[in-house]
Amino acid sequence: MEKWPIGVFASIDAGLGVRLEVAHELGVPTVHLHAPHRETRTPENAEKFIARLEELGIKITVVFGGFEGESYADIPTVVRTVGLVPPETRAARTQEMKEISDFARLLGCDVIALHLGFIPHDASDPLYGEVLAVTREVCDHAAANGQNLHLETGQETADGLLRFVGDVARDNLFINFDPANMILYGTGEPIAALQQIGSRVRSVHCKDGKWAANPGQQWGQEVPLGEGDVGMENYLRTLNAIGYTGPLTIEREIPQEPERQKAEIGRAIALLNELKAKIG
């Protein structure tokens, strides 16, 4: 695979990504796929989907897990509803994440990923130990399928995420770095964070955002690539410096406006290609 192939976050029947046909029309060769709904994750559908991907010339590089009942309405709601941290939904979601791993194996994809949720800052908090245990459980299931597990950045600082990954102590656990999420959640300046955790980064999102007036208390604002506070040239130069050569996967979370979403992803592709040519 060439250095920094362009990617886009895509969906079949679940999630906020674009349809595969849109990715194909935009000329994108790779996708991060939001896992489809449970009832459609069948071997027969996997075969049909693989054939469709081959027809379109698209490769899945990561399959992302997501769950019913998750909401990103505001930061307190994310704490309460997202990922494997909330105790009341953890067992069912852990089982579903294992099923998503199995489906990703049918698709021939060796990476699964998710937003784990808000990990407690205090390692002595009993919840921290519970989240460690469930992360190890998912890692071990993924390892049996020949897969790595990537945790998406956002809810933790770079320090907190590095500590957690070290405490999980599994050699198939890595990071999917999303620079905008650091801004949206107010958890740290993204370039400094990328420099700090770069050795653990195995996949990335290209997304942009603006800081909230009160970072960490209020949401920042997601904006089109190149119009926010990340600094895309600096981002790519930092990826280059840490030796990252994998896909640059664009994420633009406005599925309710598909034409605008497609147009802004198209402009993001042009920007990334321009920067790729400049940076090499």
Backbone as a ProteinNet text record, in pm:
[ID]
protein_1_A
[PRIMARY]
MEKWPIGVFASIDAGLGVRLEVAHELGVPTVHLHAPHRETRTPENAEKFIARLEELGIKITVVFGGFEGESYADIPTVVRTVGLVPPETRAARTQEMKEISDFARLLGCDVIALHLGFIPHDASDPLYGEVLAVTREVCDHAAANGQNLHLETGQETADGLLRFVGDVARDNLFINFDPANMILYGTGEPIAALQQIGSRVRSVHCKDGKWAANPGQQWGQEVPLGEGDVGMENYLRTLNAIGYTGPLTIEREIPQEPERQKAEIGRAIALLNELKAKIG
[TERTIARY]
83.9	0	88.2	50.4	124.7	120.8	213.8	211.9	89.8	20.3	-92.8	-202.9	-254	-371.2	-487.9	-569.6	-684.5	-792.8	-857.3	-968.3	-1085.4	-1198.4	-1315.3	-1391.3	-1458.3	-1541.2	-1671.1	-1701.6	-1816.1	-1909.9	-2033.7	-2136.4	-2215.9	-2271.6	-2365.6	-2507.9	-2538	-2673.1	-2672.6	-2555	-2544.3	-2429.7	-2440.7	-2330.5	-2344.5	-2242.2	-2247.9	-2170.2	-2114	-2028.5	-2104.4	-2027.4	-2087	-2112	-2199.1	-2220.7	-2098.7	-2080.2	-1966.2	-1966.3	-2086.2	-2096.3	-2040.8	-2062.2	-2008.7	-1856.7	-1803.5	-1658.1	-1600.5	-1668.2	-1622.4	-1627.4	-1736.8	-1750.1	-1641.1	-1597.5	-1493.2	-1352.5	-1345.5	-1216.8	-1132.7	-1198.4	-1127.2	-1099.4	-972.7	-940.8	-954	-965.6	-975.5	-1087.8	-1141.9	-1246	-1224.7	-1266.7	-1297.8	-1447.8	-1487.6	-1628.2	-1693.5	-1803.6	-1884.5	-1956.9	-1941.4	-2002	-2152.2	-2203.4	-2348	-2428.5	-2559.8	-2648.8	-2632.7	-2655.1	-2633.8	-2704.1	-2829	-2904.1	-2847.4	-2766.9	-2708.1	-2563.8	-2510.3	-2373.1	-2373.5	-2403.8	-2411.3	-2300.7	-2263.5	-2163.3	-2205.4	-2335.1	-2382.8	-2364.5	-2399.5	-2382.2	-2235.3	-2152.3	-2008.7	-1955	-1997.3	-1953.1	-1997.6	-2123.6	-2175.6	-2099.6	-2069.9	-2003	-1859.5	-1790.7	-1654.5	-1655	-1753.9	-1763.5	-1787.1	-1870.6	-1899.2	-1774.1	-1699.8	-1576.5	-1476.8	-1465.5	-1373.8	-1417.7	-1548.8	-1604.3	-1573.6	-1579.3	-1556.4	-1408.6	-1325.2	-1183.2	-1153.6	-1226.5	-1211.5	-1166.5	-1074.3	-1025.1	-1066.8	-1120.5	-1150	-1022.5	-984.2	-864.5	-896.2	-1015.7	-1059	-1210.6	-1259.4	-1403.3	-1429.8	-1514.3	-1545.1	-1671.5	-1664.8	-1782.9	-1857.6	-1987.7	-2074.7	-2197.6	-2269	-2375.1	-2503.2	-2615.2	-2745.2	-2743.7	-2802.1	-2811.2	-2698.1	-2595.3	-2488.4	-2537.1	-2496.3	-2532.7	-2415.6	-2389.1	-2283.1	-2343.4	-2459.4	-2531.1	-2450	-2383.4	-2296.6	-2204	-2107	-2005.7	-2065.3	-2155.8	-2213.4	-2288.3	-2353.9	-2425.2	-2328	-2215.3	-2111.8	-2062	-2036	-1990.3	-2088.8	-2216.9	-2322.6	-2353.7	-2331.2	-2387.2	-2287.6	-2164.3	-2076.1	-1979.5	-1966.4	-1861.4	-1886.6	-1776.2	-1783.1	-1768.9	-1756.6	-1741.5	-1873.3	-1987.8	-2111.6	-2146.4	-2156	-2173	-2300.6	-2410	-2539.6	-2547.5	-2467.1	-2470.8	-2344.2	-2252	-2118.3	-2120	-2188.4	-2184.3	-2238.5	-2353	-2412.9	-2324.5	-2268.3	-2183.8	-2051.6	-1998.6	-1875.7	-1900.2	-2013.1	-2048.9	-2065.7	-2128.7	-2147.6	-2013.9	-1921.9	-1791.5	-1717.3	-1733.9	-1674.6	-1737.6	-1868.3	-1936.5	-1889.8	-1865.5	-1813.5	-1673.7	-1593.9	-1462.8	-1475.8	-1570.7	-1592.1	-1635.9	-1722.2	-1767.5	-1651.4	-1568.8	-1452.6	-1359.5	-1349.7	-1266.8	-1325	-1456.9	-1521.7	-1490.5	-1475.8	-1445.1	-1295.9	-1214.9	-1071.8	-1001.5	-1063.2	-1004.8	-938.1	-812.4	-737	-728.1	-817	-822.5	-968.2	-999.4	-1128.1	-1099.2	-1197.4	-1176.4	-1306.9	-1295.6	-1415.1	-1375.5	-1478.9	-1467.6	-1495.8	-1395.2	-1412.7	-1504	-1504.9	-1582.4	-1488.9	-1544.5	-1463.6	-1402.1	-1273	-1200.8	-1175	-1200.3	-1173.9	-1028.8	-1006.2	-870.7	-793.8	-866.4	-804	-791.4	-667.8	-646.3	-690.3	-711.6	-758.9	-911.4	-978.9	-1125.2	-1159.3	-1250.1	-1286.3	-1330	-1393.2	-1437.1	-1318.1	-1205	-1085	-1044.3	-1043.4	-1009.1	-1107.9	-1235.8	-1337.3	-1315.9	-1282.7	-1261.2	-1133.8	-1030.8	-910.2	-946.1	-1025.4	-1059.2	-1137.5	-1234	-1316.2	-1235.2	-1142.7	-1057.4	-966	-911.6	-829.6	-912.5	-1036.7	-1124.9	-1146.9	-1172.8	-1193.4	-1062.4	-950.9	-820.4	-791.5	-819.8	-790.1	-877.8	-1003.7	-1091.9	-1041.7	-1002.4	-949.5	-821.9	-735.2	-609.8	-637.1	-739.5	-774.8	-822.3	-871.8	-912.6	-800.6	-679	-566.6	-577.6	-639.7	-668.7	-604.6	-582.1	-549	-675.1	-674.9	-782.4	-726.6	-795	-754.9	-856.7	-808.3	-894	-887	-1003.8	-1004.3	-981.1	-899.2	-870.3	-990.6	-986.8	-1089.3	-1119.9	-1163.2	-1210.9	-1098.5	-974.2	-863.7	-752.5	-675.1	-551.7	-451.2	-346.3	-241.5	-180.1	-154.3	-97.9	-189.6	-318.4	-413.8	-426.6	-426	-441	-317	-199.3	-76.2	-72.3	-111.4	-111.8	-208.2	-327.2	-427.7	-380.7	-329.2	-282.3	-171.5	-81.7	23.8	-31.9	-133.9	-193.3	-270.3	-330.6	-400.5	-300.8	-181	-71.8	-108.1	-154.1	-180.3	-107.3	-36.8	46.3	-31	-163.5	-245.7	-336	-301.8	-380	-304.4	-369.8	-308	-408.6	-374.2	-455.4	-494.8	-622	-669.3	-674.2	-588.3	-574.2	-666.8	-752.9	-842.7	-810.1	-742.9	-697.7	-812.3	-920.8	-1033.6	-1097.3	-1098.7	-1161.5	-1090.2	-959.3	-886.8	-938.7	-969.8	-1023.8	-1169	-1249.9	-1393.3	-1417.3	-1338.4	-1354.4	-1273.1	-1182.6	-1098.7	-996.2	-940.2	-848.4	-701.4	-672.2	-531.8	-505.2	-394.6	-355.9	-315.9	-379.8	-365.1	-225.5	-151.8	-19.1	75.5	71.6	154	114.8	-16.2	-63.3	-12.4	-19.6	26.9	176.2	253.5	396.9	422.1	336	355.7	317.6	209.2	160.5	186.6	269.5	290.3	330.4	408.3	454.4	339.6	225.2	109	5.2	24.8	-75.3	-60.8	-170.5	-169	-275.6	-365.6	-463.5	-501.7	-551.2	-583.3	-711.7	-773.9	-881.3	-831	-878.9	-853.4	-984.9	-993.7	-1114	-1066.9	-1146.7	-1105.2	-1209.8	-1167	-1259.7	-1208.3	-1298.8	-1263.5	-1289.8	-1201.2	-1212.9	-1340.7	-1399.4	-1511.4	-1460.2	-1551.4	-1514.3	-1464.5	-1523	-1481.6	-1446.1	-1324.5	-1286.2	-1301.2	-1354.9	-1375.7	-1509.7	-1570.1	-1703.9	-1808.4	-1770.1	-1860.2	-1794.1	-1879.8	-1831.8	-1762	-1654.6	-1604	-1693.5	-1652.7	-1733.8	-1657.3	-1717.6	-1657.8	-1679	-1576.4	-1583	-1515.8	-1535.5	-1470	-1318	-1255.9	-1111.4	-1039.3	-945.6	-869.4	-925.5	-1046.3	-1109.9	-1110.3	-1044.5	-1045.7	-910.8	-893.2	-774.3	-667.7	-691.1	-591.3	-463	-476.4	-359.2	-316.6	-378.7	-361.4	-219.6	-153.1	-14.9	74.3	59.2	136.2	101.7	-25.1	-71	-0.4	-1.3	64.2	215.4	273.5	418.5	452.7	364.2	386.9	367.4	266.3	248.8	373.1	427.5	548.6	665.4	675.7	786.9	780.4	658.6	647.8	652.2	662	674.4	543.5	433.1	303	287	257.1	243	108.3	17.9	-109.9	-211.1	-336.3	-439.8	-468.6	-503.7	-553.7	-705.1	-776.3	-919.4	-1001.6	-1070.4	-1150.4	-1280.4	-1315	-1442.4	-1512.3	-1632.7	-1713.8	-1853.5	-1889.6	-2007.5	-2133.2	-2174.4	-2299.5	-2383.8	-2418.8	-2493.8	-2633.2	-2683.6	-2815.9	-2813	-2692.9	-2676.6	-2584.2	-2633.2	-2544.3	-2473.2	-2540.6	-2474.8	-2361.9	-2389.3	-2284.5	-2170.9	-2207.3	-2106.4	-2013.7	-2072.9	-1993	-1903.6	-1959.2	-1882.2	-1765.2	-1789.2	-1682.3	-1576.2	-1616.6	-1517.3	-1435.4	-1500.4	-1427.5	-1320.5	-1355.2	-1256.3	-1146.1	-1183.2	-1083.4	-983.9	-1033.8	-945.4	-845.9	-896.4	-808.5	-702	-741.4	-646.3	-540.1	-582.4	-486.1	-390.6	-441.6	-352.9	-251.7	-296	-206	-95.9	-134.8	-37.1	55.6	-0.5	83.7	193.5	156.4	254.5	361.3	320	411.1	508.2	454.7	533.6	610	547.4	613.3	605.3
-119.1	0	125.3	222.4	348.2	416.3	509.6	589.1	679.6	683.1	772.9	763.4	642.7	638.2	710.8	776	847.5	747.4	774.6	691.8	779.6	714.4	785.9	692.5	750.1	670.8	637.1	508.3	462.1	375.5	368	288.2	209.3	97.4	22.4	56.7	20.8	45.9	101.2	137.8	193.7	292.8	393.9	487.1	613.9	699.7	834.4	848.8	739.5	748.9	755.8	777.8	783.8	642.6	632.2	503.5	467.5	338.5	292.5	353.2	369.7	425.7	568.9	642.9	779.6	774.6	682.5	667	636.2	549.2	512.5	632.8	708.2	827.2	930	935.6	1029.2	976	851	792.3	751.1	719	684.2	533.3	492.7	349.8	271.8	342	271.3	330.3	247.7	295.9	238.6	316.4	263.3	236.9	115.1	76.7	71.4	144.8	129.2	-4.3	-87.9	-221.6	-212.4	-293.9	-290	-347.5	-330.1	-381.3	-532	-579.7	-720.4	-815.9	-785.1	-879.1	-891.5	-795.2	-803.4	-852.3	-881.2	-931.8	-1084.1	-1130.5	-1273.5	-1313.6	-1441.3	-1487.2	-1459.6	-1475	-1450.9	-1304	-1214.5	-1071.6	-1033.1	-1100.8	-1073.5	-1107.4	-1220.9	-1260	-1158.7	-1116	-1016.6	-884.4	-847.9	-721.1	-724.2	-836.4	-850.9	-837.5	-900.3	-890.6	-746.7	-675.7	-535.4	-449.2	-472.9	-397.9	-420.8	-545.5	-576.6	-506.6	-503.8	-437.5	-287.7	-226.5	-82.6	-47.1	-148.3	-121.7	-54.9	-96.4	-35.5	-140.9	-102.4	-192.5	-140.5	-229.6	-194.5	-208	-102.3	-110.1	-121.7	-77.2	-87.8	-107.7	-196.5	-207.9	-150.1	-47.1	21.4	-33.7	-59.4	-96.8	26.2	13	116.1	45.9	109.4	39.6	120.8	49.4	113.1	183.1	301.6	375.8	473.3	470.1	569	704.7	809	944.8	1038.4	1122.2	1222.2	1363.1	1371.4	1499.2	1605.8	1565.5	1656.1	1568.6	1630.3	1551.3	1464.4	1515.8	1428.6	1307.6	1326.9	1216.6	1112.5	1157.7	1064.4	980.7	1045.3	973.3	863.3	893.4	802.6	690.9	715.2	623.2	556	603.1	558	447.6	348.1	248.3	139.3	81.7	-32	9.5	140.1	185.7	178.6	224	221.2	78.6	54.7	-82	-152.2	-76.4	-141.6	-200.5	-151.3	-204.2	-282	-292.1	-344.1	-489.2	-576.2	-718.4	-740.8	-679.7	-698.2	-637.4	-521.6	-456.2	-530.8	-586.9	-665.6	-785.8	-852.6	-964.8	-917.9	-802.8	-752.4	-715.9	-660.3	-625.2	-750.6	-859.3	-986.5	-1033.4	-1015.4	-1053.3	-965.9	-838	-747.6	-792.9	-836.5	-892.2	-1013.2	-1099.8	-1218.8	-1179.9	-1078.1	-1032.3	-968.9	-891.1	-831.5	-939.4	-1049.2	-1161	-1216.3	-1228.5	-1274.4	-1179.9	-1051.3	-951.2	-945.3	-1023.2	-1021.7	-900.3	-836.3	-715.5	-751.6	-708.8	-748	-639.7	-538.1	-434	-403.8	-403.8	-352.8	-234.6	-146.7	-26	17.6	104.8	161.4	278.3	357.1	451	370.6	356.1	276.5	346.2	478.9	556.6	632.4	700.9	780.2	690.6	664.4	582.3	668	615.4	694.3	741.8	864.1	917.9	851.9	809	752	600.5	551	407.8	323.7	387.8	313.1	300.7	370.4	359.8	218.4	148.2	12.7	4.6	111.4	112.9	102.6	161.4	154.4	8.3	-68.2	-210.5	-288.6	-252.3	-320.7	-294.6	-169.5	-134.9	-200.7	-209.5	-283.9	-427.8	-491.4	-632.4	-654.2	-567.9	-587.2	-556.8	-462.5	-432.4	-550.9	-612	-732.8	-844.6	-856.9	-961.1	-941.2	-817.3	-789.2	-806.7	-760.9	-779.5	-927.6	-1010.7	-1152.9	-1218.4	-1176.7	-1228.8	-1185.8	-1058.3	-1007.7	-1081.8	-1106.9	-1177.3	-1317.2	-1384.3	-1517.1	-1510.6	-1392.2	-1370.8	-1309.5	-1300.2	-1242.9	-1092.5	-1025.4	-882.2	-798	-671.6	-569.9	-493.9	-436.9	-348.9	-207.6	-110.4	29.6	106.9	182.7	270.8	410.3	469.8	604.5	709.2	809.8	918.4	1010.2	1086	1188.2	1208.2	1100.4	1116.4	1123.3	1084.7	1085.1	1179.9	1225.8	1297.3	1196	1246.3	1157.4	1077.7	1143.7	1075	962.1	993.9	895.5	776.3	803.6	696.2	606.8	666.6	587	497.4	553.6	474.2	357.3	384.7	279.5	168.9	206.3	105.3	21.1	86.8	12.5	-82	-37.1	-120.3	-239.7	-223	-336	-447.3	-408.4	-504.4	-613.5	-569.7	-660.9	-608.3	-696.6	-648.6	-625.4	-643.5	-611.5	-489.9	-408.6	-288.7	-163.5	-84.5	35.7	150.7	260.1	382.2	424.2	462.7	534.3	682.3	761.1	901.6	991.5	1062.5	1160.7	1296	1385	1511.3	1602.2	1601.2	1688.8	1650.3	1520.6	1477.8	1535.2	1551.2	1611.9	1753.5	1824	1960.2	1958.2	1871.1	1867.4	1833.8	1740.1	1700.5	1787.2	1868	1953	1876	1767.3	1681.7	1705.7	1799.3	1828.5	1880.7	1951.1	2002.4	1883.7	1865.8	1740.6	1709.7	1809.8	1782.3	1734.3	1800.9	1757.2	1616.3	1587.5	1453.9	1348.7	1379.8	1286.1	1258.4	1361.6	1342.6	1251.3	1263.4	1186.8	1040	1013.6	875.1	812.5	878.6	835.2	690.2	635.4	497.1	397.3	439.9	351.5	371.9	473.5	506.3	414.1	346.3	255.8	290.9	382.5	431.8	572.7	651.7	791.2	834.6	936.6	1009.1	1148	1197.7	1335.6	1410.7	1482.7	1556.8	1685.4	1789.6	1919.3	1973.2	2059	2114.3	2244.1	2314.1	2438.7	2421.4	2482.4	2473.5	2539.8	2481.7	2544.2	2658.9	2747.1	2856.9	2801.9	2690	2624.4	2479	2453.3	2316.8	2217	2101.6	1997.5	2006.8	2124.8	2144.1	2150.4	2209.5	2220.6	2154.9	2110.1	2056.2	2164.5	2123.2	2206.2	2188.3	2244.8	2239.3	2168.9	2063.1	1998.6	2088.2	2103.4	2189.5	2117.4	2166.2	2103.1	2101.4	1999.8	1983.6	2107.9	2157	2275	2405.5	2400.1	2522.3	2532.1	2435.2	2433.7	2462.3	2417.1	2449.8	2340.8	2230.8	2123.5	2170.6	2229.6	2264.7	2143.1	2120.9	1994.1	1973.1	2080.3	2059.4	2014.3	2077.3	2038.1	1895.2	1858.9	1723.4	1621	1644	1549.3	1547.8	1662.1	1664.5	1584.6	1591.6	1515.2	1365.8	1329.2	1188.9	1138	1221.4	1185	1164.1	1252.5	1246.5	1121.1	1075.4	955.1	827.2	840.9	724	659.1	731.2	675.8	684.5	571.6	567.6	512.5	483.3	421.4	519.2	473.8	557.9	684.6	790.2	915.1	911.6	875.1	847.2	967.9	1026.4	1147.2	1109.9	1188.3	1170	1305.4	1309.8	1432.9	1392.2	1423.9	1365.4	1450.6	1463	1533.8	1450.8	1324.8	1238.1	1291.4	1382.1	1440.2	1536.8	1571.5	1658.8	1589.3	1485.1	1401.8	1475.7	1570	1641.9	1729.6	1798.6	1880.5	1792.2	1679.3	1585.8	1541	1502.7	1457.8	1570.4	1691	1803.9	1837.8	1836.6	1872.2	1763.6	1637.2	1529.5	1543.2	1581.5	1604.7	1712	1819.6	1926.7	1879.1	1793.3	1738.1	1649.3	1572	1487.9	1575.3	1683	1773.7	1833.7	1874.2	1932.4	1830.3	1707.7	1606.7	1570.4	1562.9	1532	1644.4	1767.5	1882.5	1876.2	1843.5	1834.6	1714.5	1601.9	1483.9	1518.5	1589.4	1625.6	1719.3	1804.7	1903.5	1838.7	1743.5	1686	1561.9	1485.8	1366.1	1250.7
0	0	0	-80.7	-85.2	51.1	71.6	193.5	194.9	307.8	333	226.6	196.5	108.8	175.8	97.1	153.7	192.7	303.9	349.5	389.9	414.3	463.3	556.7	656.1	747.4	674.3	665.3	585.4	668.9	621.7	688.6	585.2	631	547.4	591.8	717	767.4	909.5	959	1094.6	1096.7	1182.8	1199.1	1117.5	1129.7	1074.4	944.2	893.4	776.2	645.6	537.8	404	351.1	250.8	185.3	101.2	78.4	-1	-140.5	-197.1	-331.6	-335.1	-225.7	-217.6	-209.5	-128.9	-120.2	-258	-333	-466.8	-561.7	-554.3	-640.6	-610.6	-484.8	-445.5	-475.7	-521.8	-557	-438	-327.2	-203.6	-201.2	-182	-188.5	-58.2	56.9	184.6	269.2	360.1	451.8	591.2	689.9	822	817.5	848.8	838.4	975.1	991.5	1111.6	1100.7	1202.4	1197	1172.5	1079.8	1053.4	1169.5	1161.5	1266.2	1282.4	1403	1437.1	1339.9	1304.4	1219.8	1079	1037.7	903.2	905.4	1024.8	1033.7	1017.5	896.8	867.7	770.2	768	670.9	526.7	497.4	360.8	322	414.1	386.1	377.3	456.4	449.8	310.3	256.5	121.8	17.2	26.3	-69	-56	67.4	92.7	39.2	59.4	7.2	-145.2	-209.5	-355.2	-399.2	-323.6	-356.6	-339.1	-234.3	-211.5	-325.2	-368.3	-479	-606.4	-628	-745.7	-744.3	-624.9	-611.6	-593.7	-570.5	-549.5	-417.1	-313.2	-179.7	-79.6	8.9	113.2	250.8	334.6	474.1	555	626.2	709.2	858.3	899.7	1039.5	1040.6	1128.3	1154.7	1294.1	1297.8	1423.9	1487.7	1616.8	1692	1740.1	1746.7	1802.9	1857	1949	2020.5	2028.5	2028.5	2051.2	2186.5	2190.5	2316.5	2340.2	2255.3	2269.3	2219.9	2289.7	2248.9	2274.3	2173.5	2183.7	2194.2	2260.6	2271.1	2344.9	2452.3	2528	2611.1	2677.5	2747.2	2859.6	2944.8	3048	2989.6	2874.4	2810.9	2756.9	2703.2	2657.2	2775.1	2887.4	3007.1	3043.6	3033.7	3078.6	2979	2847.5	2747.7	2654.7	2646.7	2538.7	2582.8	2497.5	2509.7	2611.3	2661.5	2753.6	2899.5	2925.7	3063.8	3142.3	3087.1	3166.5	3212.3	3344.4	3395.8	3348.4	3336.1	3308.5	3167.6	3074.8	2937.6	2902.3	2995.9	2962.2	2913.8	2982.3	2946	2804.4	2775.1	2642.4	2533.8	2561.2	2460.9	2440.7	2548.9	2535.1	2444	2465	2378.8	2234.3	2215.6	2079.1	2015.6	2094.5	2038.2	1992.4	2066	2023	1891.4	1880	1755.8	1639.2	1667	1563.1	1520.4	1616.1	1584.3	1492	1522.9	1438.9	1297.9	1287.9	1156.3	1078.8	1149.4	1083.9	1029.5	1101.5	1051.8	921.9	915.4	791.4	676	706.9	603.9	570.5	643.6	619.8	676.5	777.4	837.7	969.7	987.5	1106.1	1212.7	1204.2	1307.6	1341.7	1471	1519	1610.6	1627.2	1706.9	1770.3	1871.4	1934.8	2023.3	2059.6	2170.2	2296.6	2381.4	2502.6	2603.5	2601.4	2697.8	2790.5	2889.2	2982.1	3089.3	3075.6	3172	3296.4	3416.6	3537.6	3542.4	3588.8	3599.4	3713	3815.8	3934.9	3918.4	3909.4	3888.9	4008.8	4123.8	4241.3	4243.8	4154	4142.2	4095.6	4165	4122.4	3976.2	3926.8	3787.5	3691.7	3729.9	3646.2	3626.2	3733.4	3725.8	3641	3651.9	3571.7	3423	3389.1	3248.5	3196	3279.6	3242.1	3205.8	3291.7	3272.5	3143	3115.6	2996.3	2869.9	2878.7	2763.3	2733.7	2836.6	2817.1	2753.5	2797.4	2743.1	2592.8	2552.3	2409.6	2332.2	2390	2325.5	2301.7	2401.5	2388.9	2282.4	2273.8	2169.7	2032.2	2021.4	1894.8	1856.3	1953.8	1925.7	1870	1922.5	1871.7	1726.7	1685.9	1546.6	1462.4	1520.6	1447.8	1428.1	1526.4	1511.8	1621.6	1588.7	1687.1	1724.8	1844.7	1890.6	1902.4	1840.5	1849	1932.4	2028.6	2108.1	2049	2023	1965	2072.9	2038.1	2131.4	2147.7	2254.2	2276.2	2421.1	2486.3	2623.5	2726.9	2688	2782.3	2736.3	2831.1	2797.7	2742.5	2680.1	2629.7	2745.4	2857.8	2974.4	3021.1	3033	3081.2	2987.6	2858.4	2760	2759.9	2765.7	2769.1	2892.8	3005.7	3129.4	3117.5	3064.2	3052.8	2958.5	2842	2745.7	2809.2	2883.8	2952.6	3057.9	3130.5	3235.6	3178.1	3061	2998.1	2965.6	2924.3	2902.6	2801.6	2685.9	2574.4	2451.3	2382.7	2272	2142.8	2146.9	2028.9	2053.4	2154.1	2185.4	2139.6	2053.5	1998	1999.3	1931.2	1935.5	1795.3	1780.9	1662	1700	1636.6	1678.9	1598.3	1670	1610.1	1671.8	1595.9	1655.5	1697.6	1618.8	1651.6	1784.2	1816.1	1940.9	2062.5	2053.3	2165.3	2190.6	2081.3	2090.4	2135.4	2075	2106.5	2253.2	2307	2447	2542.1	2487.1	2570.9	2650.6	2591.3	2667	2636	2546.1	2522.6	2382.8	2367.3	2236.6	2148.9	2032.2	1958.6	1906.3	1861.4	1806.2	1915.7	2030.9	2144.3	2187.8	2188.2	2226.7	2127.7	1998.1	1896.1	1911.7	1940.2	1962.1	2082	2182.4	2306.1	2289.5	2217	2208.3	2071.7	1992.2	1854.1	1837.8	1930.8	1916.5	1924.4	1979.1	1993	1882.8	1798.8	1697.2	1577.1	1540.8	1426	1321.5	1355.8	1258.6	1300.3	1204.5	1235.6	1165.8	1223	1156.2	1119.6	1009.2	969.3	986.6	1095.3	1132.9	1197.6	1189	1240.6	1337.1	1426.1	1523.5	1582.8	1649.4	1719.2	1868.7	1948.4	2093.5	2143.2	2246.8	2316.4	2402.9	2443.3	2533.8	2666.8	2711.1	2835.5	2804.3	2755.1	2714.5	2829.6	2795.7	2895.3	2965	2963.2	3020.3	2909.7	2798.3	2683.4	2562.8	2470.5	2344.7	2263.7	2196.8	2089	1966.6	1856.1	1733.8	1622.9	1566.5	1448.9	1327.4	1245.4	1126.6	1009.6	885.9	771.2	786.5	729.8	739.4	687.7	767.2	728.9	782.2	844	893.8	1046	1112.1	1257.8	1318.5	1442.6	1521.1	1521.5	1447.6	1446.3	1379.1	1258.6	1177.8	1098.5	981.5	910.6	858.3	814.8	768.2	883.3	997.9	1115.8	1157	1145	1177.7	1089.2	957	867.3	886.9	913	938.5	1064.9	1164.2	1287	1262.1	1183.4	1146.1	1073.5	987.1	914	1010.8	1108.8	1204.8	1292.5	1325	1409.4	1326.8	1193.5	1107	1067.4	1082.6	1043.7	891.9	827.2	681.3	636	730.3	697	640.6	625.5	565.8	645.1	570.9	628.1	609.9	715.3	704.8	746.7	650.2	673.1	743.5	844.2	914.1	919.5	865.7	871.2	913.3	1037.6	1100.7	1080.7	953.9	924.8	827.4	865.2	773.7	740.7	825.1	799.8	680.6	634.4	517.4	416.5	349.1	266.6	153.8	89.5	-20.1	32.2	143.7	205.5	256.6	316.5	366.9	253.6	141.2	25.9	-25.9	-37.6	-89.6	2.8	133.8	227	234.6	220.7	214	85.8	-23.5	-148.6	-133.2	-64.1	-40.7	54.4	149.9	242	166.4	71.8	-9.7	-86	-145	-220.3	-129	-8	87	126.2	157.5	198.8	86	-35.8	-149.3	-171	-153.2	-164.8	-59.1	65	173.3	156.3	108.5	81.9	-18.7	-124.7	-227.8	-170.6	-78.4	-19.9	78.6	157.2	266.7	221.6	130.6	78.5	175.2
[MASK]
++++++++++++++++++++++++++++++++++++++++++++++++++++++++++++++++++++++++++++++++++++++++++++++++++++++++++++++++++++++++++++++++++++++++++++++++++++++++++++++++++++++++++++++++++++++++++++++++++++++++++++++++++++++++++++++++++++++++++++++++++++++++++++++++++++++++++++++++++++++++

